[in-house]
C-alpha cells in the first residue's frame, strides 16, 4: 500500500514483533521507549500488544492476523418501506435591528419532510 507521501507500508515479521513485545514487558520500559528505539510509532506497538492479548485468550488464530480477517463479511440487502411524504410547515422570523429601529419579516412556507 502506498501513502500520499509515496512511502510503502512497512511490514514486520513475527520474530521482530515478539522481540519488541518482550522488551515492552521488561521492568522500567514503556511502550513509547521501545517503539522509539526501533523507529516505530507507539500506536503500532500498542496494536501488536492488543492482538497478542487476543491471541492468548483464544480469539485469534495467528499473531499476524487482523481481527477483521478472521470473520467473513457479507452484506444482506434489506428492503425498507418508503416513508410517506409529509409536508411540514416552517416558519421563519427575521428581526433586523439598526439602532433603535427594528424591521421584522415573517415568512410561512411548506417543505417536504425527508
Residue pairs with C-beta under 8 A, 6 or more apart in sequence:
1 8
1 9
2 8
2 9
3 9
12 20
12 40
14 63
14 64
17 48
17 63
17 64
18 63
20 34
20 35
20 38
20 40
20 45
20 48
21 45
21 48
21 49
21 52
23 29
23 34
23 37
24 30
24 31
24 34
24 45
24 49
31 42
31 45
31 46
31 49
32 42
34 45
35 41
35 42
35 44
35 45
36 42
48 63
51 60
51 63
51 65
51 67
52 63
54 60
54 67
55 61
55 62
55 63
59 67
60 67
60 70
61 70
85 112
85 113
85 114
86 112
86 113
87 110
87 111
87 112
87 113
88 110
88 111
88 112
88 113
89 108
89 109
89 110
90 108
90 109
90 110
90 111
91 106
91 107
91 108
92 106
92 107
92 108
92 109
93 104
93 105
93 106
93 107
94 104
94 105
94 106
94 107
95 102
95 103
95 104
96 102
96 103
96 104
96 105
97 103
